[in-house]
Amino acid sequence: MKVMKVLVTGYSGRFGPYLIRDLESAGHSVVLFGRKEPIEEFAHLTWVSGDINCFDNCLQAMKSGIDGLGSPFVDGKVAAN
């Protein structure tokens, strides 16, 4: 399995923490993207402040060397480029 740097959207919702824990336990590097500051459990992760509805915010987040995108809205699967 390739270790990836994964941008996670929707991390502050009900299912986001499960996805983050799964990705970290698999050895992936996780970057959080959203409007809300991460909860204490995930404060050690890189957080990119932005709105998923703003193309420029999304583009800026992806410029940080992201290998894949994870979201609890897509069945918790990671899409890799």
Backbone bond lengths (Angstrom), bond angles and torsions (degrees), N, CA, C in turn:
res aa  C-N    CA-C-N  psi(-1)  N-CA   C-N-CA  omega(-1)  CA-C   N-CA-C  phi
1 M - - - 1.448 - - 1.522 109.56 -
2 K 1.309 116.29 134.25 1.451 122.40 177.23 1.531 109.13 -79.39
3 V 1.324 116.20 130.55 1.464 120.48 174.54 1.517 107.24 -80.59
4 M 1.342 115.97 130.50 1.460 121.14 -174.93 1.517 111.65 -123.09
5 K 1.324 114.23 158.90 1.457 122.27 168.93 1.527 104.92 -96.80
6 V 1.349 115.89 112.43 1.462 121.43 -170.73 1.520 111.18 -111.50
7 L 1.318 116.34 127.32 1.459 122.58 174.66 1.528 107.33 -86.93
8 V 1.329 116.64 123.07 1.464 121.11 -178.17 1.522 109.75 -109.84
9 T 1.325 115.53 122.24 1.461 121.56 173.25 1.529 107.67 -102.14
10 G 1.306 116.59 158.57 1.461 119.77 178.81 1.515 113.56 71.48
11 Y 1.333 116.88 21.68 1.467 120.74 -175.46 1.520 113.59 -68.95
12 S 1.319 118.10 -22.44 1.468 119.90 -176.15 1.528 112.76 -89.12
13 G 1.303 117.06 -0.96 1.456 120.79 179.57 1.520 112.49 -84.52
14 R 1.281 115.51 -171.06 1.463 122.22 -175.36 1.535 113.36 -64.37
15 F 1.321 117.35 -38.67 1.458 120.88 -174.09 1.528 113.90 -100.11
16 G 1.323 117.70 -14.52 1.455 121.80 -179.13 1.518 114.58 -53.92
17 P 1.347 118.39 -47.25 1.476 119.06 -179.71 1.531 113.66 -58.55
18 Y 1.324 117.56 -34.29 1.462 120.34 178.23 1.534 110.51 -65.05
19 L 1.318 115.89 -42.14 1.461 120.91 179.11 1.526 109.92 -63.89
20 I 1.326 116.85 -45.35 1.470 120.92 -179.77 1.525 110.66 -59.84
21 R 1.314 117.00 -47.28 1.470 120.43 -179.75 1.530 111.14 -61.63
22 D 1.324 116.77 -41.69 1.471 120.77 178.94 1.530 111.14 -62.98
23 L 1.327 116.41 -43.77 1.461 120.18 -179.78 1.527 110.99 -64.70
24 E 1.330 116.39 -44.04 1.468 119.54 179.66 1.527 111.32 -65.48
25 S 1.318 117.12 -40.43 1.468 119.37 -179.41 1.526 111.65 -67.51
26 A 1.330 116.47 -22.88 1.465 120.95 176.49 1.530 111.47 -86.04
27 G 1.331 117.02 -0.17 1.453 120.84 176.33 1.516 116.18 91.63
28 H 1.328 116.97 5.37 1.462 120.35 -179.62 1.532 111.03 -78.27
29 S 1.302 115.45 154.65 1.454 122.74 173.25 1.525 106.46 -90.79
30 V 1.333 117.04 129.71 1.465 121.08 -174.63 1.527 110.57 -112.99
31 V 1.337 115.52 133.07 1.460 123.24 173.64 1.519 106.55 -119.45
32 L 1.321 116.84 127.43 1.463 121.71 -178.72 1.524 110.02 -92.90
33 F 1.328 116.07 139.19 1.469 121.71 179.35 1.516 109.14 -130.80
34 G 1.329 116.42 119.08 1.455 120.14 178.90 1.511 112.06 174.73
35 R 1.321 114.74 -177.83 1.465 120.94 -177.17 1.515 113.17 -85.55
36 K 1.327 116.92 -27.69 1.460 120.88 -175.95 1.519 111.59 -94.62
37 E 1.322 115.99 139.03 1.456 120.95 174.82 1.529 108.34 -64.22
38 P 1.325 117.62 140.94 1.473 120.46 -177.91 1.530 112.66 -62.97
39 I 1.319 115.11 151.45 1.465 120.31 175.52 1.534 108.51 -68.76
40 E 1.312 116.30 165.02 1.461 122.06 -174.78 1.530 113.06 -53.10
41 E 1.319 117.18 -39.56 1.468 120.93 -179.66 1.526 112.74 -55.56
42 F 1.335 116.04 -31.95 1.459 120.80 -175.82 1.528 112.74 -111.52
43 A 1.327 116.93 15.36 1.461 121.38 -178.57 1.532 112.42 -63.83
44 H 1.325 117.67 -21.50 1.469 121.81 179.50 1.528 112.71 -75.82
45 L 1.321 116.95 -12.94 1.465 121.24 -178.14 1.527 110.99 -86.67
46 T 1.320 115.19 154.70 1.464 120.18 174.87 1.519 108.57 -69.70
47 W 1.320 116.01 133.97 1.466 121.74 179.58 1.522 108.66 -120.73
48 V 1.326 116.01 126.78 1.457 122.47 174.42 1.525 106.66 -108.04
49 S 1.323 115.66 115.42 1.463 120.50 -179.78 1.521 109.48 -76.79
50 G 1.327 116.53 128.63 1.454 120.16 179.31 1.510 112.17 179.15
51 D 1.307 114.86 171.27 1.461 122.87 -178.88 1.524 108.70 -112.66
52 I 1.310 116.38 125.64 1.464 121.94 -178.86 1.534 111.99 -60.99
53 N 1.322 116.93 -20.15 1.464 121.34 179.76 1.525 113.00 -85.95
54 C 1.324 117.29 -2.37 1.468 122.09 -179.71 1.530 109.19 -108.64
55 F 1.313 116.18 113.53 1.458 121.28 -177.51 1.526 111.97 -56.16
56 D 1.337 117.71 -43.56 1.465 120.76 -178.44 1.526 111.43 -62.76
57 N 1.340 117.78 -37.94 1.471 121.21 176.46 1.523 110.31 -63.36
58 C 1.309 116.57 -44.21 1.475 121.44 -179.92 1.524 110.72 -63.57
59 L 1.312 116.52 -43.97 1.456 121.54 179.68 1.525 110.40 -61.56
60 Q 1.317 117.25 -44.28 1.461 121.35 179.06 1.531 110.96 -61.32
61 A 1.328 116.91 -42.49 1.466 121.04 179.84 1.525 111.13 -63.49
62 M 1.310 117.46 -38.84 1.461 121.46 -178.39 1.528 112.22 -72.54
63 K 1.310 118.24 -18.43 1.462 121.95 -178.79 1.524 112.68 -76.09
64 S 1.311 117.92 -1.22 1.467 120.20 -178.29 1.528 112.32 -91.72
65 G 1.319 116.62 27.37 1.467 121.21 175.32 1.513 114.33 77.11
66 I 1.299 117.59 39.58 1.464 123.57 -177.54 1.526 110.59 -78.05
67 D 1.344 115.74 135.39 1.470 121.58 176.72 1.526 112.27 -97.86
68 G 1.333 116.55 -24.53 1.456 120.35 -176.40 1.513 111.69 -154.01
69 L 1.312 115.77 165.33 1.465 122.39 179.66 1.516 108.50 -123.20
70 G 1.329 116.43 127.45 1.454 121.28 178.11 1.508 110.34 -119.90
71 S 1.298 116.64 137.92 1.451 121.14 178.08 1.522 109.08 -150.55
72 P 1.339 116.53 136.05 1.461 118.05 176.63 1.528 112.22 -65.48
73 F 1.327 116.66 -9.36 1.462 121.08 179.91 1.516 112.81 -83.03
74 V 1.335 116.94 -7.87 1.469 121.09 178.44 1.524 108.97 -120.10
75 D 1.303 116.22 49.76 1.463 123.46 175.91 1.528 113.65 59.43
76 G 1.348 117.06 25.30 1.443 120.36 176.98 1.510 115.17 66.98
77 K 1.332 117.21 16.55 1.452 120.99 178.61 1.516 110.22 -93.09
78 V 1.298 117.00 153.85 1.452 121.80 -179.97 1.515 108.98 -104.47
79 A 1.333 114.82 126.37 1.463 120.78 176.08 1.513 107.38 -93.65
80 A 1.312 117.61 120.78 1.460 121.58 -179.56 1.515 110.14 -106.30
81 N 1.336 114.42 149.07 1.477 118.02 178.55 1.498 110.24 -90.68
